[in-house]
Amino acid sequence: MQATDPDTSTPPPSEPPVAQVSKSRALSIIWLVPIATLIVAIVLLVSYLRNNGTEVTLHMPSADGVEINKTPIKILNVEVGKVIDVRLNDAGDGVLLTAKINGNMQHQLRSDSLFWIVKPEFDQRGIRGLGTLVSGAYIGFKPGNAAEIKNEFIISDDPPSADLGEGLHLKLSSTRAKMLPNGAPVFYEDLQVGQITQSTFDTKNQHVHYDIFIQKSHQDLVGDHVKFWIKSGVNIQTNSQGIQIDAAPIGSILSGAIAFTQPLSTGKGASVKDGHTFTLHSNISDVMEPASPRAFYLVAFFDQSMRGVSAGATVEYKGLPIGVIEKTPFFHNNDQLNLLENRYIPVQLRIEPSAIEMGANPIETKQWQQKFDQAIRQGLYATIISNNIVTGNMSIELTDELSADPSLKPQDRYAGLSVIPTRAVGLNATVKNLNRLLVKFNHLPLEQTVGQLNQNLAELQKTLGSVNQLLNNPNTQSIPKELNQTLKQLRGTLEGVSPDSPAYRDVQNTLQSLDRTLQKSNPLLKKLGEKPNSFIFDSKSADPIPKGQP
């Protein structure tokens, strides 16, 4: 074997090629899977959070009526959430409620949102939440409009005031008035025109302050002269005339109310703006005003019951207040001693000209007196009308409507004052006329009339007995048979002289011959009538002339 040279027999090894690495510009398809998974997870998370809702914390003094997973949260009676947890707060003087609000309502949770508890309650404000007796208590929710988002609120015992709209906002202040709840009504006399929006008590000066709202349609009733007072549920006063009851409208008997009126002497006064402050009086007696210098008086006599008619009651002209009852009864010169003989009660009426003028240019009192005297002569009269069907309070109305009831005016003037006639109208007139009818009915001679009627009935019974005897007589019963026979004979006789019978034709011929004979004898009868001696003397010779003896 020959040895080989390694240098010539095997070539030297070559270097391996270098790999070229380049970055791909396109996203690999493998990354689409985790990206899609992430997107689905985000969607599911958002959907879960939206459907699961938002938790809010609510503070309450106690958990009375609240149950976990049962007490709902409602907006306009539509459930938008539910209480999910109840626990004591850290101080131990209240409870914390955790509620979950539906996700689609979480944008309504603003800093001015309101929550309140709704459950059956009966207090001085009245009866509330009767609908929850069956369904159970719930939490009311009013969404807010503020920009700030909030998740913690305090639950109130009172619902928020309704949106009041446009109107007049006033302030009232009193040192003796009692506290009335928010939402209590405000009346113009007996017409509700607004409500209390806020009531506070100042502990420093012992004053009660109210913020009230007057509806726009009624704000013209308010002026700087109007008087406000507390219209309590039932105000009972006793005096020498008996018991007087001043009751608030039925809807505010439990809660009380605020009322105001326009003074008769000055009217409502000038208009006021928002924020004007008035004094609030404790009762209506505090706002009773004395007579103005221009007031004048009339006297009315009534012969009906005066129950419910008291001093201070309104005097109206066709519903418009123009005065008050000044005094009842109004006796002059011991006239009350003749009460049983006269049978009427005088009442003094005060008329305020300014109440009639209502801001117009005033005229003198004497002119108003003359106008009223003229109206009385033309038919103006006074009548008693019901002012409150519940309490029985009455007022006086002046009217000129026609009435069938006679007027009462015993004299033209009384105690130096003009007298206005009176009439009973409406229910009073009906009762009065009914009493008159009953009096007339009682004066009817009913016993005598009934006695005569009984005698007439007895005689009638005797007559009927005689008629029955006559009808039962055999001779009387045979009369119809004889009468039938007579009628048959008469019918036969009449048939014999009918136009077709021979006898009728003979009579007719005889009458015609007699008629011709009478026509021929007419000239002879006429001649005899003119010259009766024509049968003895010749009608052509001259009448003989008698001659006398020589």
C-alpha positions in Angstrom: 0.0 0.0 0.0 1.2 3.4 -0.8 1.0 6.2 1.7 -1.1 9.1 0.7 -0.3 12.7 1.4 -3.0 14.1 3.4 -2.4 17.5 1.9 -3.1 16.2 -1.6 -5.6 13.4 -1.0 -8.4 15.3 0.9 -9.6 18.8 0.2 -9.8 21.2 3.2 -13.2 21.6 4.8 -15.3 24.8 3.7 -17.0 27.3 6.3 -20.7 26.9 6.8 -23.0 29.7 5.3 -24.2 32.4 7.7 -28.0 32.5 8.2 -29.8 35.7 7.3 -32.4 36.8 9.9 -35.1 39.3 8.9 -38.2 40.8 10.9 -41.6 40.1 9.5 -43.8 43.2 9.0 -47.2 41.4 9.2 -48.8 40.3 12.6 -48.8 36.6 13.0 -52.2 35.0 12.9 -51.4 33.3 16.1 -51.9 36.5 18.1 -55.6 36.9 16.9 -56.6 34.3 19.4 -55.5 36.0 22.6 -56.7 39.4 21.3 -60.2 38.1 20.6 -60.2 36.5 24.0 -59.3 39.8 25.6 -62.0 41.6 23.8 -64.7 39.1 24.8 -63.5 39.3 28.4 -63.8 43.1 28.4 -67.3 42.9 26.8 -68.4 40.4 29.4 -67.0 42.4 32.2 -68.8 45.6 31.1 -72.0 43.7 30.6 -71.6 42.2 34.1 -71.0 45.5 35.7 -73.9 47.1 33.8 -76.3 44.3 34.7 -75.1 43.9 38.2 -75.6 47.5 39.0 -73.9 50.0 41.3 -73.7 49.8 45.0 -74.7 52.9 47.1 -74.6 53.5 50.8 -77.6 54.9 52.6 -77.7 56.3 56.1 -80.9 55.9 58.3 -81.7 56.4 62.0 -83.1 52.9 62.2 -83.9 50.0 59.9 -87.6 50.0 60.8 -89.5 48.4 57.9 -86.4 47.5 55.9 -85.6 43.9 54.9 -82.5 42.5 53.1 -83.2 41.5 49.5 -86.8 42.5 49.9 -87.1 46.3 50.3 -87.1 47.8 46.8 -85.9 51.2 45.6 -88.4 52.9 43.3 -88.6 55.8 41.0 -92.2 56.8 40.2 -93.3 53.4 41.6 -90.9 51.5 39.2 -88.3 49.3 40.9 -84.7 50.4 40.0 -82.8 48.7 42.9 -82.9 46.7 46.1 -81.4 46.7 49.6 -78.8 44.0 49.8 -77.3 44.6 53.3 -78.1 46.3 56.6 -75.6 46.9 59.4 -74.9 49.4 62.3 -72.7 52.3 61.7 -69.4 52.7 63.5 -70.9 55.0 66.2 -73.8 52.7 66.8 -76.4 55.5 66.6 -77.8 54.6 63.2 -77.7 52.0 60.4 -76.0 51.7 57.0 -77.9 50.3 54.1 -76.1 48.9 51.1 -78.3 49.0 48.1 -77.7 48.0 44.5 -79.0 50.3 41.8 -79.6 48.9 38.3 -76.8 49.6 36.0 -78.9 51.6 33.6 -79.7 54.1 36.4 -76.2 54.6 37.8 -75.9 57.9 35.8 -78.7 59.3 37.9 -76.7 59.0 41.1 -75.7 62.7 41.5 -74.9 64.8 44.5 -78.4 66.3 44.5 -80.2 62.9 44.3 -82.8 62.3 47.1 -83.8 59.1 48.9 -86.6 58.8 51.4 -88.5 55.9 53.2 -92.2 55.3 52.3 -94.2 53.3 54.9 -97.5 53.6 56.7 -97.6 56.5 59.0 -100.2 58.4 60.9 -99.2 61.7 62.6 -100.1 65.4 62.7 -99.5 65.6 59.0 -102.2 63.1 58.2 -102.2 59.5 56.9 -99.4 58.5 54.5 -98.2 55.3 52.8 -101.4 53.4 52.9 -100.4 51.5 49.8 -97.5 49.9 51.6 -99.7 48.1 54.1 -99.9 45.2 51.7 -96.7 45.6 49.6 -94.4 46.6 52.5 -92.1 49.7 52.9 -89.9 50.9 50.0 -87.3 53.6 49.5 -88.2 56.4 47.1 -85.5 57.7 44.8 -85.5 61.0 43.0 -82.6 61.4 40.4 -80.4 64.4 40.5 -79.1 66.8 37.8 -75.8 68.0 39.4 -72.5 67.3 37.6 -70.9 65.6 40.7 -71.4 61.9 41.0 -72.1 60.5 44.5 -72.7 57.0 46.0 -73.5 57.9 49.6 -76.8 59.5 50.7 -79.0 60.2 53.8 -82.5 58.8 53.7 -85.2 61.3 54.7 -88.4 60.6 56.5 -90.3 63.1 54.3 -90.7 63.0 50.5 -89.2 65.9 48.6 -91.4 68.8 47.6 -93.0 68.5 44.2 -91.8 70.7 41.4 -93.8 73.8 42.2 -93.3 75.6 38.9 -93.7 79.4 38.6 -95.2 81.4 41.4 -94.5 83.6 44.3 -92.1 82.7 47.2 -92.8 84.4 50.5 -91.5 84.3 54.1 -93.6 84.3 57.3 -92.4 84.9 60.8 -94.1 84.5 64.1 -93.3 84.4 67.8 -96.3 82.3 68.8 -97.3 80.2 65.8 -97.0 76.4 66.1 -94.8 74.3 63.8 -96.5 73.1 60.6 -95.0 70.3 58.4 -93.6 70.9 54.9 -96.2 70.5 52.3 -99.1 71.9 54.5 -101.5 73.9 52.4 -101.8 77.7 52.2 -105.4 79.0 51.8 -106.9 82.3 50.6 -109.8 82.0 53.0 -111.0 78.5 52.0 -109.3 78.3 48.6 -106.0 76.4 48.5 -103.5 78.6 46.6 -100.1 77.2 47.7 -98.1 75.3 50.3 -95.4 75.4 52.9 -92.0 74.6 51.4 -89.9 74.9 54.5 -90.4 75.4 58.2 -87.7 76.2 60.8 -87.5 77.2 64.4 -84.9 79.8 65.5 -83.8 78.7 69.0 -82.1 82.0 69.7 -85.0 84.4 69.4 -87.8 81.7 69.7 -89.3 82.6 66.3 -90.9 80.2 63.8 -90.1 80.9 60.2 -91.9 79.6 57.1 -91.1 79.6 53.5 -94.3 79.4 51.4 -95.1 79.2 47.8 -98.1 80.8 46.1 -99.2 79.5 42.7 -98.8 81.9 39.8 -102.5 81.8 39.0 -103.3 83.1 42.5 -100.3 85.4 43.2 -102.4 88.4 42.4 -104.3 87.8 45.6 -101.2 88.8 47.6 -100.4 92.4 48.4 -98.4 94.1 51.2 -101.6 94.6 53.3 -102.8 91.0 53.4 -102.9 89.2 56.8 -101.7 85.6 57.4 -102.8 83.4 60.3 -102.6 79.8 61.4 -105.8 77.9 60.4 -105.7 75.1 62.9 -107.6 71.8 62.5 -110.4 72.7 64.8 -110.6 76.0 66.8 -113.3 76.0 69.4 -114.2 79.2 71.3 -116.8 79.7 74.0 -118.4 83.1 74.8 -121.7 84.5 76.0 -123.3 83.6 72.7 -122.4 79.9 73.0 -119.7 77.8 71.2 -118.1 78.9 68.0 -116.2 76.4 65.9 -113.6 77.5 63.2 -112.5 74.4 61.3 -109.9 74.1 58.6 -110.9 72.3 55.4 -111.1 68.5 55.7 -107.8 67.8 54.0 -105.9 69.8 56.6 -107.8 69.1 59.8 -104.9 67.0 61.1 -101.9 68.9 59.7 -103.2 72.5 60.1 -102.7 75.2 57.4 -101.9 78.8 56.8 -104.6 81.2 55.6 -104.6 84.8 54.5 -107.1 87.4 53.5 -107.3 91.0 52.2 -108.4 93.7 54.7 -111.7 95.2 53.8 -110.6 98.7 54.8 -107.4 98.9 52.7 -107.7 96.0 50.2 -104.7 93.8 49.4 -102.3 96.8 48.8 -99.4 96.9 46.4 -97.9 93.8 44.8 -94.9 92.2 46.4 -91.9 90.3 45.1 -90.2 87.0 46.0 -88.8 87.0 49.5 -91.2 89.5 51.0 -91.7 88.8 54.7 -95.1 88.9 56.5 -96.1 88.5 60.1 -97.9 85.2 60.8 -100.7 85.5 63.4 -101.8 82.7 65.7 -105.5 82.7 64.8 -108.1 84.6 62.9 -109.1 86.7 65.8 -105.7 88.4 65.7 -106.3 89.7 62.2 -109.8 91.1 62.8 -109.6 94.8 61.9 -111.7 97.7 63.4 -114.0 99.7 61.2 -112.4 102.1 58.9 -113.3 105.9 59.1 -115.3 105.5 55.9 -117.4 102.6 57.0 -121.2 102.9 57.2 -123.9 100.7 58.6 -127.2 99.1 57.6 -129.8 97.1 59.7 -131.5 93.9 58.5 -134.4 92.2 60.3 -134.6 88.4 60.1 -137.6 86.3 61.2 -135.7 83.0 60.8 -133.2 81.0 62.8 -130.0 82.9 63.5 -128.0 79.9 64.4 -124.5 80.2 62.9 -124.8 83.9 62.3 -122.1 85.7 64.4 -120.3 89.0 64.5 -117.4 89.1 62.2 -119.0 87.0 59.5 -118.7 88.2 56.0 -121.2 90.4 54.2 -121.1 89.8 50.5 -122.6 91.3 47.4 -123.2 88.4 45.0 -120.2 86.6 46.4 -117.9 89.7 46.6 -117.0 90.5 50.3 -117.9 94.1 51.0 -118.3 94.2 54.8 -118.9 92.2 58.0 -121.6 91.6 60.5 -120.9 94.3 63.2 -123.4 93.1 65.8 -126.0 90.4 66.2 -128.5 90.8 67.7 -128.7 94.6 67.4 -131.5 95.8 69.7 -132.2 99.5 70.2 -134.0 101.2 73.1 -134.9 98.0 74.9 -136.5 96.6 71.7 -135.5 93.1 72.9 -138.5 93.3 75.3 -140.8 93.2 72.2 -139.0 90.2 70.7 -142.0 87.8 71.1 -144.4 90.3 69.7 -142.3 91.4 66.8 -140.9 87.9 66.0 -137.8 89.3 64.2 -134.2 89.9 65.2 -132.3 93.0 64.0 -128.7 92.6 62.8 -126.2 95.5 62.2 -124.1 95.2 59.0 -120.9 97.2 58.4 -120.1 98.1 54.8 -116.6 99.1 53.8 -116.5 101.3 50.7 -112.8 100.5 50.0 -113.8 96.8 49.6 -116.2 97.8 46.9 -113.8 100.3 45.2 -111.0 97.7 44.9 -108.3 100.3 44.2 -110.5 102.7 42.1 -110.7 106.4 42.9 -112.6 106.6 46.3 -115.8 108.5 46.7 -117.4 110.0 49.8 -119.2 107.7 52.2 -122.4 109.8 51.8 -122.5 109.0 48.1 -122.1 105.2 48.9 -125.0 105.5 51.4 -127.2 107.2 48.7 -126.2 104.4 46.2 -127.3 101.7 48.7 -130.5 103.5 49.5 -131.3 103.7 45.8 -130.5 100.0 45.3 -132.8 99.1 48.2 -135.6 101.0 46.6 -134.9 99.0 43.4 -135.1 95.6 45.0 -131.8 95.0 46.9 -132.3 92.7 49.9 -130.3 90.6 52.4 -130.4 86.9 53.0 -128.6 84.4 55.1 -126.4 81.9 53.3 -124.3 78.9 54.4 -120.6 79.7 54.6 -119.3 76.3 55.7 -121.5 73.2 55.4 -119.3 71.3 57.9 -119.2 73.9 60.7 -122.6 75.5 60.0 -121.1 79.0 59.8 -123.3 81.5 58.0 -122.8 84.9 56.3 -125.0 87.6 54.8 -125.4 88.1 51.1 -126.9 91.2 49.4 -128.6 90.4 46.1 -131.4 91.6 43.9 -132.3 88.3 42.4 -136.1 87.7 42.0 -137.7 85.7 44.8 -141.3 84.6 45.4 -140.9 84.9 49.2 -142.2 88.2 50.6 -139.6 90.6 52.0 -139.4 91.7 55.6 -138.9 95.4 56.3 -140.8 96.5 59.4 -139.5 100.1 59.2 -137.5 102.3 56.9 -134.9 103.4 59.6 -133.8 101.8 62.8 -131.6 103.4 65.4 -130.9 106.2 62.8 -129.7 103.6 60.2 -131.2 102.6 56.8 -133.0 99.3 56.9 -132.5 96.7 54.1 -135.3 94.2 53.4 -134.6 90.5 54.0 -135.8 87.3 52.3 -135.3 83.6 52.8 -133.8 81.9 49.7 -132.5 78.5 48.9 -132.9 75.8 51.6 -134.1 78.4 54.1 -136.9 79.5 51.8 -137.9 75.9 51.2 -138.1 75.1 54.9 -140.0 78.3 55.6 -142.5 77.6 52.8 -142.9 74.0 54.0 -143.6 75.3 57.5 -146.3 77.6 56.1 -147.8 74.8 54.2 -147.9 72.6 57.3 -149.5 75.4 59.3 -152.3 75.8 56.7 -152.7 72.0 56.6 -153.1 71.9 60.3 -155.9 74.6 60.2 -157.9 72.6 57.7 -161.3 71.3 59.2 -160.3 67.7 58.5 -162.5 66.2 61.2 -165.6 68.0 60.0 -164.8 67.1 56.4 -164.2 63.5 57.2 -167.5 63.4 59.2 -169.5 64.8 56.2 -167.7 62.3 53.9 -168.7 59.4 56.1 -172.4 60.6 56.1 -172.3 60.9 52.3 -170.9 57.4 52.0 -173.7 56.1 54.3 -176.4 57.7 52.2 -174.7 56.4 49.0 -174.8 52.9 50.5 -178.5 53.2 51.2 -179.2 54.4 47.6 -177.2 51.5 46.3 -179.3 49.2 48.4 -182.6 50.6 47.0 -181.3 50.3 43.5 -180.4 46.7 44.1 -184.0 46.0 45.4 -185.4 47.7 42.3 -183.3 45.7 40.0 -184.2 42.5 41.7 -188.0 43.2 41.3 -189.6 40.9 38.7 -191.6 43.8 37.2 -188.3 45.8 36.7 -186.7 42.8 35.1 -189.6 42.4 32.6 -189.2 46.0 31.4 -186.5 45.2 28.9 -188.7 42.5 27.2 -191.7 44.9 26.9 -189.4 47.7 25.6 -188.1 45.3 22.9 -191.6 44.5 21.8 -192.5 48.2 21.6 -189.4 48.9 19.5 -190.4 46.1 17.1 -193.9 47.6 16.6 -192.5 51.1 16.1 -190.0 49.7 13.5 -192.9 48.0 11.6 -194.9 51.3 11.6 -192.0 53.2 10.3 -191.5 50.7 7.5 -195.1 51.3 6.4 -194.5 54.9 5.7 -191.2 54.5 4.0 -190.7 56.2 0.5 -191.4 52.9 -1.3 -194.7 52.1 0.5 -198.2 52.9 -1.2 -199.3 54.9 1.8 -196.3 57.2 1.5 -197.1 57.8 -2.3 -200.8 58.6 -1.6 -199.8 61.1 1.1 -197.3 62.7 -1.3 -199.9 63.0 -4.1 -202.4 64.5 -1.7 -199.9 67.1 -0.5 -199.1 68.0 -4.1 -202.8 68.5 -5.0 -203.2 70.6 -1.9 -200.3 72.7 -3.0 -201.7 73.4 -6.4 -205.1 74.3 -4.9 -203.4 76.8 -2.6 -201.5 78.4 -5.5 -204.8 78.9 -7.5 -206.6 80.4 -4.5 -203.8 83.0 -3.8 -205.3 85.7 -6.2 -208.8 85.3 -4.6 -207.4 85.5 -1.2 -205.4 88.6 -2.2 -208.5 90.2 -3.6 -210.5 89.5 -0.5 -207.8 91.0 1.5 -207.8 94.2 -0.5 -211.7 94.5 -1.0 -213.8 92.2 1.1 -217.2 93.3 -0.5 -216.3 92.4 -4.0 -218.5 89.3 -3.7 -221.6 91.4 -3.0 -221.1 94.5 -5.1 -220.0 94.8 -8.7 -216.5 95.9 -8.7 -217.0 98.0 -11.9 -219.9 100.2 -10.6 -219.2 103.2 -8.5 -219.8 103.0 -4.8 -223.3 104.3 -3.8 -223.4 107.6 -2.1 -225.9 107.8 0.7 -228.2 110.8 0.6 -229.7 112.5 3.5 -233.4 113.5 4.0 -234.4 117.2 3.5 
